[in-house]
Amino acid sequence: MSAQTPIPFSEPPYLCGLPSPYYTPSHLKWQKACRAFLEEHFLPYAMDWEREETVPAHVFQTFAKHNMLIPNLPAPLPVQWLKKLGIHDILGAVKVEEWDYLHTGIYIDEMARSGLAGPSGSLTVGMAFGVPPLIKFGSPELQSRFLPDLLTGKKRACIAITEPTAGSDVANISTTATKSSDGQSYIVSGTKKWITNGIWSDYACMAVRTGSPDSGPAGLSLLVVPLKNHPGVTMRRLKPSGQITAGTTFINLDDVHVPVSNLIGTEGLGMKYIMMNFNHERLTMAVGATRQARIALSAAFEYCLTREAFGKSLIEQPVVRHRLAKAGAELESMSAWVEQFLYQMVHLPPKEADTRLGGLTALAKAKAGLVLNECAQCAVLLFGGNGFTTTGQGEIAERIYREVMGMRIPGGSEDVLLDLAVRQLVRNYQRHTEKIMERPRGGAKL
């Protein structure tokens, strides 16, 4: 494949020379700098790391040294904190105060060009999902204790919500945080499961039940819980079918003492904080899955151009072209929707974005999983036996197809999100129409 003529479906339209209303010179400059960095430090090694099931620790430090963990945070970035820590730009390409969600989308898209979610997830998930609640809801005192080391990569954090019996049903969390007799500590007991990056994390932004067992979502809070070598905490890695290098972890907490001052925000508002955090998580997952779908489909397209069967190349077979076309239409539709989302995130105030886009973000994440499934399955079928083998020509297709469920289940399982999306859309509609109904007669037109 030449740099001037990319394989069909291998790049988003704006990187194929087609006009786009979204990307400014700042975005284009960032894309080039980001790709150059990743092609030097990350992409050539990602498949080997996935085979070895671990990304070397020095890679995280390389990313931290070059401020390449910061792009995982929600936009706008915490500029005041970053500048206080001497972080003024990312790779010399974008000033931190100019960063927006389209820059974020470019970063996630470029990180996913390996086609694998595990190697990138091993570096990014903690910063992307574990640190933002501290930035958004933590007190100045709490931020001053934890953010300097977390933002510079000296320490690592994870998000710890899911439990063996509480996945998408967040309100059913049973890990308890009971205040000690002197009122100075929470005593945390319970288990967390499928916690990405947990095994390497110094701290967890953890959902705990501070209310009664039957208090439901109103009884949830968020705590910064120490993990590594902390009394009462034991951790072990889990091995999922895909994304192995991301460090999926089981955490057991047995009377773990956590200072009351480690409470994030207000006790009892944990459910609200978690839901707001999910919006960023689901959007970033949708962006990454869309690029994975590109990698799978374009790999199959390239294979079909050269592979011969029945006396001609696969691409000359109408049934093959039909399969590529169906998957390609799904992919490009999803890609356009993701770009639209990123643009809306840039131009809507954060509070309005949370309200108006929350349900749609859930829907986008669910749809991205379906599109990834379509493109990965298409690739495996067109690679044939090579796509059913863990090594060789079709290895990338086999690997991506193995990771599909890692997109369709974590971050809110598909069926739950499809239902959530419609419920939130209905709620927004009813809220809006109630306001209309309350207007005095003779008011503004509908």
C-alpha positions as CSV (number, residue, x, y, z in Angstrom):
1,M,0.0,0.0,0.0
2,S,1.4,3.4,-0.9
3,A,1.2,6.4,1.3
4,Q,-0.6,8.3,-1.5
5,T,-3.2,5.6,-2.2
6,P,-4.5,3.9,1.0
7,I,-6.3,0.6,0.8
8,P,-10.1,1.3,0.7
9,F,-11.7,1.7,4.2
10,S,-8.2,1.9,5.8
11,E,-8.4,5.6,6.8
12,P,-11.1,8.1,7.7
13,P,-12.1,10.3,4.8
14,Y,-10.2,13.4,6.1
15,L,-7.0,11.5,5.9
16,C,-7.7,10.4,2.3
17,G,-7.8,14.0,1.0
18,L,-11.5,14.5,1.2
19,P,-12.9,17.7,2.6
20,S,-14.2,17.8,6.2
21,P,-15.9,20.5,8.2
22,Y,-14.5,19.3,11.5
23,Y,-10.7,19.4,11.3
24,T,-8.6,22.6,11.7
25,P,-4.9,23.0,11.0
26,S,-4.4,22.4,14.8
27,H,-6.0,19.0,14.5
28,L,-4.1,18.1,11.3
29,K,-0.8,19.1,12.9
30,W,-1.6,17.0,16.0
31,Q,-2.5,14.0,13.9
32,K,0.9,14.0,12.2
33,A,2.8,14.4,15.4
34,C,0.7,11.7,17.2
35,R,1.2,9.2,14.4
36,A,4.9,9.8,14.2
37,F,5.3,9.2,17.9
38,L,3.2,6.1,17.9
39,E,5.0,4.7,14.9
40,E,8.3,5.1,16.7
41,H,7.3,3.9,20.2
42,F,4.2,1.8,20.0
43,L,2.7,0.4,16.8
44,P,5.6,-1.8,15.6
45,Y,5.6,-3.7,18.8
46,A,1.9,-4.0,19.8
47,M,1.3,-7.4,18.2
48,D,4.4,-8.9,19.9
49,W,3.3,-7.5,23.3
50,E,-0.1,-9.0,22.8
51,R,1.4,-12.4,22.0
52,E,3.6,-12.0,25.2
53,E,0.5,-10.9,27.1
54,T,2.3,-7.9,28.7
55,V,3.3,-4.4,27.6
56,P,6.8,-3.6,29.2
57,A,6.7,-1.2,32.0
58,H,9.1,1.2,30.3
59,V,6.5,1.9,27.6
60,F,4.2,3.6,30.2
61,Q,7.1,5.7,31.3
62,T,7.9,6.7,27.8
63,F,4.4,7.9,27.3
64,A,4.4,9.7,30.6
65,K,7.7,11.4,29.8
66,H,6.3,12.8,26.5
67,N,2.9,13.8,28.1
68,M,1.2,11.2,25.9
69,L,-1.0,10.0,28.7
70,I,-2.7,13.4,29.1
71,P,-4.7,13.0,25.9
72,N,-6.8,10.3,27.6
73,L,-8.5,12.9,29.9
74,P,-11.8,14.5,28.9
75,A,-11.6,17.8,27.1
76,P,-11.1,20.5,28.0
77,L,-8.0,19.5,29.9
78,P,-7.3,20.5,33.5
79,V,-5.1,23.4,32.3
80,Q,-4.4,25.0,35.6
81,W,-3.1,21.7,37.1
82,L,-1.1,20.8,34.0
83,K,0.7,24.1,33.9
84,K,1.4,24.0,37.6
85,L,3.2,20.7,36.8
86,G,5.1,22.1,33.9
87,I,3.0,20.6,31.2
88,H,2.2,23.2,28.6
89,D,1.7,21.2,25.4
90,I,1.5,17.7,23.9
91,L,4.4,16.8,21.7
92,G,4.9,20.4,20.9
93,A,1.9,20.2,18.6
94,V,-1.0,21.4,20.7
95,K,-1.1,23.7,23.7
96,V,-3.0,22.2,26.6
97,E,-5.4,25.2,26.7
98,E,-6.3,24.6,23.0
99,W,-7.0,20.9,23.3
100,D,-10.6,19.8,22.4
101,Y,-12.5,16.6,21.9
102,L,-11.5,16.3,18.2
103,H,-7.9,16.2,19.4
104,T,-9.0,13.5,21.8
105,G,-10.6,11.5,19.0
106,I,-7.5,11.7,16.8
107,Y,-5.4,10.3,19.7
108,I,-7.7,7.4,20.4
109,D,-8.0,6.6,16.6
110,E,-4.3,6.6,16.2
111,M,-3.7,4.5,19.3
112,A,-6.1,1.9,17.9
113,R,-4.2,1.6,14.5
114,S,-2.5,-1.6,15.9
115,G,-6.0,-3.2,15.6
116,L,-5.6,-4.4,19.2
117,A,-7.4,-2.9,22.2
118,G,-5.1,-4.6,24.8
119,P,-1.7,-2.8,24.3
120,S,-3.3,0.6,24.1
121,G,-5.7,-0.2,27.0
122,S,-2.7,-1.2,29.2
123,L,-1.5,2.4,28.9
124,T,-4.6,4.5,28.7
125,V,-7.6,3.1,30.6
126,G,-6.5,4.2,34.1
127,M,-5.8,7.8,33.0
128,A,-8.9,7.9,30.9
129,F,-11.5,6.6,33.4
130,G,-9.8,6.5,36.8
131,V,-8.4,10.1,37.1
132,P,-11.3,12.2,35.7
133,P,-13.6,11.8,38.7
134,L,-10.8,13.3,40.9
135,I,-10.5,16.2,38.5
136,K,-14.3,16.9,38.1
137,F,-15.5,16.2,41.7
138,G,-12.5,16.0,44.0
139,S,-11.9,18.7,46.6
140,P,-8.8,20.9,46.2
141,E,-7.2,19.0,49.1
142,L,-7.8,15.6,47.6
143,Q,-6.6,16.8,44.2
144,S,-3.4,18.2,45.7
145,R,-2.6,14.9,47.3
146,F,-3.1,12.7,44.2
147,L,-3.1,14.6,40.9
148,P,0.6,15.6,40.7
149,D,1.7,12.0,40.7
150,L,-1.2,10.7,38.6
151,L,-1.0,13.4,35.9
152,T,2.8,12.9,35.5
153,G,2.6,9.1,35.4
154,K,4.6,8.6,38.7
155,K,1.6,6.8,40.0
156,R,-1.2,4.9,38.3
157,A,-4.9,4.7,39.0
158,C,-7.8,2.6,37.7
159,I,-11.6,2.8,37.8
160,A,-13.2,0.1,39.9
161,I,-16.9,-0.2,39.5
162,T,-17.8,-3.7,38.4
163,E,-18.3,-6.6,40.8
164,P,-18.9,-10.3,40.3
165,T,-22.7,-9.8,40.8
166,A,-22.9,-6.1,39.6
167,G,-21.8,-5.3,36.1
168,S,-24.1,-3.0,34.1
169,D,-26.4,-2.9,37.1
170,V,-24.3,-0.4,38.9
171,A,-27.0,0.3,41.5
172,N,-26.5,-3.2,42.8
173,I,-22.9,-2.7,44.0
174,S,-22.4,-4.4,47.3
175,T,-18.8,-3.5,48.3
176,T,-19.3,-1.6,51.6
177,A,-17.5,1.4,53.1
178,T,-18.4,1.7,56.8
179,K,-17.1,4.5,59.0
180,S,-14.8,3.5,61.8
181,S,-15.8,4.2,65.4
182,D,-13.6,7.3,65.5
183,G,-15.1,8.5,62.2
184,Q,-11.6,9.0,60.7
185,S,-11.7,6.1,58.2
186,Y,-13.9,4.1,55.9
187,I,-13.5,0.3,56.3
188,V,-13.9,-1.1,52.8
189,S,-14.9,-4.8,52.2
190,G,-15.9,-6.6,49.1
191,T,-14.7,-7.6,45.7
192,K,-14.2,-5.9,42.3
193,K,-13.8,-7.9,39.1
194,W,-12.8,-7.2,35.5
195,I,-10.9,-4.1,36.6
196,T,-8.7,-3.0,33.7
197,N,-5.2,-1.8,34.7
198,G,-5.9,-2.8,38.3
199,I,-2.9,-5.0,38.7
200,W,-0.5,-2.1,38.1
201,S,-2.5,0.6,39.9
202,D,-1.5,2.4,43.1
203,Y,-5.0,3.6,43.6
204,A,-8.5,2.9,42.5
205,C,-11.3,5.4,42.0
206,M,-13.8,2.9,43.5
207,A,-17.5,2.7,43.8
208,V,-18.6,1.7,47.3
209,R,-21.8,1.5,49.3
210,T,-21.8,4.0,52.1
211,G,-25.6,3.7,52.6
212,S,-27.7,0.8,53.7
213,P,-27.9,-2.4,51.7
214,D,-31.3,-1.4,50.3
215,S,-30.5,2.2,49.6
216,G,-29.9,1.5,45.9
217,P,-28.1,4.2,43.8
218,A,-28.6,6.8,46.6
219,G,-26.2,4.8,48.8
220,L,-23.2,4.8,46.5
221,S,-20.1,6.9,46.8
222,L,-16.7,7.2,45.2
223,L,-13.5,6.7,47.2
224,V,-9.8,6.8,46.3
225,V,-8.7,3.4,47.6
226,P,-5.0,2.5,47.9
227,L,-4.2,-0.8,46.2
228,K,-0.5,-1.8,45.8
229,N,0.9,-3.4,48.9
230,H,-1.9,-1.9,51.0
231,P,-3.1,-4.0,54.0
232,G,-6.3,-5.9,53.2
233,V,-5.9,-5.7,49.4
234,T,-5.1,-8.7,47.3
235,M,-5.1,-8.6,43.5
236,R,-4.7,-11.2,40.7
237,R,-4.8,-10.9,36.9
238,L,-7.6,-12.4,34.9
239,K,-7.2,-13.7,31.4
240,P,-10.1,-12.7,29.1
241,S,-10.4,-14.0,25.6
242,G,-9.2,-10.7,24.1
243,Q,-7.4,-7.6,25.2
244,I,-5.1,-9.7,27.4
245,T,-2.4,-7.1,27.8
246,A,-4.8,-4.6,29.3
247,G,-4.3,-6.1,32.8
248,T,-7.8,-7.2,33.7
249,T,-7.8,-7.7,37.5
250,F,-9.8,-9.3,40.3
251,I,-9.5,-7.2,43.5
252,N,-10.4,-8.5,47.0
253,L,-10.8,-6.0,49.8
254,D,-10.8,-7.3,53.4
255,D,-11.4,-4.5,56.0
256,V,-9.3,-2.0,54.1
257,H,-8.9,1.2,56.0
258,V,-9.2,4.3,53.8
259,P,-9.1,7.9,55.2
260,V,-12.5,9.7,55.2
261,S,-10.6,12.5,53.4
262,N,-10.3,10.2,50.3
263,L,-14.0,10.6,49.6
264,I,-14.5,12.1,46.1
265,G,-17.2,14.8,46.2
266,T,-20.2,14.2,48.4
267,E,-21.2,11.0,50.0
268,G,-24.2,9.4,48.3
269,L,-23.6,11.1,44.9
270,G,-21.5,8.3,43.6
271,M,-24.1,7.1,41.1
272,K,-24.3,10.6,39.5
273,Y,-20.5,10.8,39.2
274,I,-20.3,7.3,37.7
275,M,-22.9,8.0,35.1
276,M,-21.2,11.2,34.0
277,N,-17.8,9.3,33.8
278,F,-19.4,6.7,31.6
279,N,-20.2,9.3,28.9
280,H,-16.4,9.9,28.3
281,E,-15.7,6.1,28.6
282,R,-18.3,5.1,26.1
283,L,-17.4,7.8,23.5
284,T,-13.8,6.8,23.6
285,M,-14.7,3.2,23.3
286,A,-16.8,4.0,20.2
287,V,-13.9,5.8,18.6
288,G,-11.4,3.0,19.3
289,A,-13.8,0.3,18.0
290,T,-14.4,2.2,14.8
291,R,-10.7,2.2,14.1
292,Q,-10.4,-1.5,14.9
293,A,-13.2,-2.1,12.4
294,R,-11.2,-0.2,9.9
295,I,-8.1,-2.3,10.5
296,A,-10.0,-5.5,10.1
297,L,-11.9,-4.5,7.0
298,S,-9.0,-2.9,5.2
299,A,-6.8,-6.0,6.0
300,A,-9.4,-8.2,4.4
301,F,-9.7,-5.8,1.4
302,E,-6.0,-5.9,0.8
303,Y,-6.0,-9.7,1.0
304,C,-8.8,-10.0,-1.5
305,L,-6.9,-7.9,-4.0
306,T,-4.1,-10.5,-4.2
307,R,-5.6,-13.8,-3.1
308,E,-6.7,-16.0,-6.0
309,A,-9.5,-18.7,-6.0
310,F,-11.3,-20.4,-8.8
311,G,-9.0,-18.8,-11.3
312,K,-9.3,-15.2,-10.3
313,S,-8.7,-12.8,-7.4
314,L,-11.2,-12.8,-4.6
315,I,-12.0,-9.1,-5.4
316,E,-13.4,-10.3,-8.8
317,Q,-15.9,-12.5,-7.0
318,P,-19.3,-10.6,-6.8
319,V,-20.1,-12.3,-3.4
320,V,-16.8,-11.0,-2.0
321,R,-17.5,-7.4,-3.2
322,H,-21.0,-7.6,-1.7
323,R,-19.7,-8.6,1.7
324,L,-17.1,-5.8,1.7
325,A,-19.7,-3.3,0.6
326,K,-22.1,-4.2,3.4
327,A,-19.4,-4.0,6.1
328,G,-17.9,-0.8,4.5
329,A,-21.3,1.0,4.6
330,E,-21.7,0.2,8.3
331,L,-18.1,1.3,9.0
332,E,-18.3,4.7,7.2
333,S,-21.7,5.5,8.7
334,M,-20.3,4.8,12.2
335,S,-17.2,6.8,11.5
336,A,-19.3,9.8,10.4
337,W,-21.4,9.5,13.5
338,V,-18.3,9.4,15.8
339,E,-16.9,12.6,14.1
340,Q,-20.3,14.3,14.6
341,F,-20.2,13.4,18.3
342,L,-16.7,14.7,18.8
343,Y,-17.7,18.0,17.1
344,Q,-20.8,18.3,19.3
345,M,-18.7,17.7,22.4
346,V,-16.4,20.6,21.3
347,H,-19.3,23.0,20.8
348,L,-21.7,22.1,23.6
349,P,-21.2,23.2,27.3
350,P,-20.2,20.2,29.4
351,K,-23.4,20.1,31.4
352,E,-25.6,20.4,28.3
353,A,-23.5,17.7,26.6
354,D,-24.0,15.3,29.5
355,T,-27.8,15.9,29.4
356,R,-28.4,15.9,25.6
357,L,-25.8,13.4,24.5
358,G,-25.8,10.9,27.4
359,G,-28.3,8.5,25.9
360,L,-26.9,8.9,22.4
361,T,-23.4,8.2,23.6
362,A,-24.7,4.9,25.1
363,L,-26.3,4.2,21.7
364,A,-23.1,5.0,19.8
365,K,-21.0,2.7,22.0
366,A,-23.5,-0.1,21.5
367,K,-23.6,0.5,17.7
368,A,-19.8,0.6,17.5
369,G,-19.7,-2.9,19.0
370,L,-22.2,-4.1,16.3
371,V,-20.1,-2.5,13.5
372,L,-16.9,-4.0,14.9
373,N,-18.6,-7.4,14.9
374,E,-19.7,-7.0,11.3
375,C,-16.3,-5.9,10.0
376,A,-14.3,-8.4,12.1
377,Q,-16.6,-11.3,11.0
378,C,-16.4,-10.2,7.4
379,A,-12.6,-10.1,7.6
380,V,-12.4,-13.6,9.2
381,L,-14.7,-15.1,6.6
382,L,-12.8,-13.5,3.7
383,F,-9.4,-14.6,5.1
384,G,-10.9,-18.1,5.3
385,G,-8.6,-20.6,7.1
386,N,-6.0,-17.9,7.5
387,G,-8.6,-15.9,9.5
388,F,-9.2,-18.9,11.8
389,T,-5.5,-19.2,12.7
390,T,-3.7,-17.4,15.5
391,T,-0.6,-16.8,13.4
392,G,0.2,-15.9,9.8
393,Q,-1.6,-13.8,7.2
394,G,-4.9,-13.6,9.0
395,E,-3.7,-13.2,12.5
396,I,-4.9,-9.6,12.8
397,A,-8.4,-10.6,11.7
398,E,-8.5,-13.5,14.2
399,R,-7.2,-11.2,17.0
400,I,-9.8,-8.5,16.3
401,Y,-12.7,-10.9,16.1
402,R,-11.6,-12.4,19.4
403,E,-11.9,-8.9,20.9
404,V,-15.4,-8.1,19.7
405,M,-17.0,-9.1,23.0
406,G,-14.6,-6.9,24.8
407,M,-16.4,-4.0,23.1
408,R,-19.9,-5.3,23.4
409,I,-19.9,-6.1,27.1
410,P,-17.6,-3.7,29.1
411,G,-18.6,-0.1,29.7
412,G,-22.2,-1.2,29.8
413,S,-23.3,-4.3,28.0
414,E,-25.0,-3.8,24.6
415,D,-28.6,-4.6,25.5
416,V,-28.5,-2.5,28.6
417,L,-27.2,0.5,26.6
418,L,-29.7,0.1,23.8
419,D,-32.5,0.3,26.4
420,L,-30.7,3.1,28.4
421,A,-30.4,5.2,25.2
422,V,-34.1,5.2,24.5
423,R,-35.1,5.8,28.1
424,Q,-32.9,8.8,28.3
425,L,-34.1,10.2,25.0
426,V,-37.7,9.8,26.3
427,R,-36.8,11.5,29.5
428,N,-35.2,14.4,27.7
429,Y,-38.2,14.7,25.4
430,Q,-40.7,14.7,28.3
431,R,-38.7,17.2,30.2
432,H,-38.6,19.5,27.2
433,T,-42.3,19.1,26.4
434,E,-43.3,19.7,30.0
435,K,-41.5,23.1,29.8
436,I,-43.4,23.9,26.7
437,M,-46.7,23.0,28.3
438,E,-45.9,25.2,31.3
439,R,-45.6,28.3,29.1
440,P,-48.4,30.9,29.5
441,R,-50.8,31.1,26.6
442,G,-49.6,33.4,23.9
443,G,-46.0,32.6,24.5
444,A,-43.3,31.7,22.1
445,K,-44.2,29.5,19.2
446,L,-43.3,25.8,19.4
